[in-house]
Amino acid sequence: MTFYQKEIQLSSRTRGYHLITDEIIQAIPELKNINVGQLQVFIKHTSASLTINENADPTVRLDFETHINKMIPEDMPYYKHDYEGSDDMPAHIKASMLGCSVSIPVTNGKLNLGIWQGIYLGEHRNYGGSRRVVITAFGN
């Protein structure tokens, strides 16, 4: 079994959900060397998340943002952790709900995603800055 691992810095993005599939694939050209394996993407932040969902219709990403903001609103009186602003604690909750990593099968050197699937970065802060992700590909 062969392992490849890279850490990359994603560009700064606005709050919301952003497709990063192409950036991930470009960052690890060694993927083509794996016939059967896995790709794991892990984000090294507690206020941003990774998930897999619709890659074609951008309104899905807008609806994600609208819905999760209703589920986890800002400025709740019971939040204690607000040192970095009203979006801080909600960002941590959103990141924990959605998760910090995704795993995708690799088949014949390519991600084996469904036709309408892509990797989302969930940016939950108003000014989150650039985000670091660790990409690990392994297999035969």
C-alpha positions as CSV (number, residue, x, y, z in Angstrom):
1,M,0.0,0.0,0.0
2,T,1.2,3.5,-0.9
3,F,0.5,6.7,1.1
4,Y,0.7,10.3,0.0
5,Q,0.1,13.2,2.2
6,K,0.1,17.0,1.7
7,E,-1.0,20.0,3.7
8,I,-2.3,22.9,1.6
9,Q,-3.7,26.3,2.3
10,L,-7.0,27.2,0.8
11,S,-7.6,30.8,-0.3
12,S,-9.7,32.9,2.0
13,R,-13.4,32.7,1.3
14,T,-16.5,34.5,2.3
15,R,-18.9,32.9,4.8
16,G,-20.9,30.1,3.2
17,Y,-20.4,26.8,1.4
18,H,-17.8,26.5,-1.3
19,L,-16.9,23.7,-3.7
20,I,-13.2,22.8,-3.3
21,T,-13.1,19.5,-5.1
22,D,-10.9,20.7,-8.0
23,E,-8.4,22.4,-5.6
24,I,-8.1,19.1,-3.7
25,I,-7.6,17.1,-6.8
26,Q,-5.0,19.5,-8.2
27,A,-3.1,19.5,-4.9
28,I,-2.5,15.7,-5.1
29,P,-1.6,14.6,-8.6
30,E,-0.3,11.3,-7.1
31,L,-3.9,10.3,-6.9
32,K,-3.5,8.9,-10.4
33,N,-1.1,6.2,-9.0
34,I,-3.9,4.7,-6.9
35,N,-6.1,2.0,-8.5
36,V,-8.1,1.2,-5.3
37,G,-7.9,3.3,-2.2
38,Q,-9.2,6.3,-0.2
39,L,-8.7,10.0,-0.1
40,Q,-9.2,11.7,3.3
41,V,-9.4,15.5,3.6
42,F,-9.1,17.0,7.1
43,I,-9.5,20.6,8.0
44,K,-7.3,22.0,10.8
45,H,-9.8,24.5,12.1
46,T,-12.6,24.5,14.6
47,S,-14.8,27.1,12.9
48,A,-15.0,25.7,9.4
49,S,-16.1,22.3,8.2
50,L,-16.0,19.8,5.3
51,T,-18.9,17.9,3.8
52,I,-20.0,16.3,0.5
53,N,-23.1,17.4,-1.3
54,E,-24.5,18.8,-4.6
55,N,-21.9,20.1,-7.0
56,A,-24.1,21.4,-9.8
57,D,-26.7,23.8,-8.5
58,P,-25.2,26.6,-6.4
59,T,-28.6,27.3,-4.8
60,V,-28.0,24.2,-2.7
61,R,-25.0,25.9,-1.1
62,L,-27.1,29.0,-0.4
63,D,-29.9,26.9,1.1
64,F,-27.3,25.2,3.3
65,E,-26.1,28.6,4.7
66,T,-29.7,29.8,5.2
67,H,-30.9,26.7,7.0
68,I,-27.9,26.2,9.2
69,N,-28.1,29.8,10.3
70,K,-31.7,29.3,11.4
71,M,-30.7,26.1,13.2
72,I,-27.7,27.7,14.9
73,P,-28.3,31.4,15.2
74,E,-25.9,34.1,16.4
75,D,-26.2,36.2,19.5
76,M,-27.9,33.6,21.7
77,P,-27.8,34.9,25.3
78,Y,-26.5,31.6,26.7
79,Y,-23.3,31.7,24.5
80,K,-20.3,32.3,26.8
81,H,-17.6,31.9,24.1
82,D,-17.9,35.2,22.1
83,Y,-14.4,36.6,22.4
84,E,-14.0,36.8,18.6
85,G,-17.5,38.1,17.8
86,S,-21.1,36.9,17.5
87,D,-20.3,34.4,14.8
88,D,-17.6,32.7,16.9
89,M,-19.5,30.1,19.0
90,P,-22.1,29.4,16.2
91,A,-19.2,28.6,13.9
92,H,-17.8,26.1,16.4
93,I,-21.2,24.3,16.7
94,K,-21.7,24.3,12.9
95,A,-18.2,22.8,12.4
96,S,-18.8,20.1,14.9
97,M,-22.2,19.2,13.4
98,L,-20.9,19.0,9.9
99,G,-17.5,17.5,10.7
100,C,-13.8,18.1,10.1
101,S,-13.1,15.5,7.5
102,V,-14.4,13.6,4.5
103,S,-13.3,10.2,3.0
104,I,-13.8,9.4,-0.6
105,P,-13.1,6.1,-2.4
106,V,-10.4,6.3,-5.1
107,T,-10.9,4.1,-8.2
108,N,-8.5,3.9,-11.1
109,G,-6.7,7.1,-10.1
110,K,-9.9,9.3,-9.7
111,L,-12.2,10.2,-6.9
112,N,-15.2,7.9,-7.0
113,L,-17.8,10.5,-6.2
114,G,-21.4,10.4,-7.4
115,I,-22.2,12.4,-10.5
116,W,-23.7,15.3,-8.5
117,Q,-21.3,15.2,-5.6
118,G,-18.5,17.6,-4.6
119,I,-16.4,18.5,-1.5
120,Y,-17.7,21.6,0.3
121,L,-15.7,23.8,2.6
122,G,-18.2,25.3,5.1
123,E,-16.8,28.7,6.1
124,H,-18.7,29.6,9.2
125,R,-17.0,32.8,10.1
126,N,-17.6,36.2,8.6
127,Y,-13.8,36.7,8.3
128,G,-12.4,33.2,8.7
129,G,-9.3,33.7,6.6
130,S,-7.4,31.1,4.7
131,R,-7.9,27.5,5.9
132,R,-5.4,24.7,6.0
133,V,-6.3,21.1,5.0
134,V,-4.4,17.9,5.2
135,I,-4.9,15.6,2.2
136,T,-4.0,11.9,2.6
137,A,-4.4,9.4,-0.3
138,F,-3.6,5.8,0.1
139,G,-4.1,2.5,-1.7
140,N,-2.7,0.2,-4.2
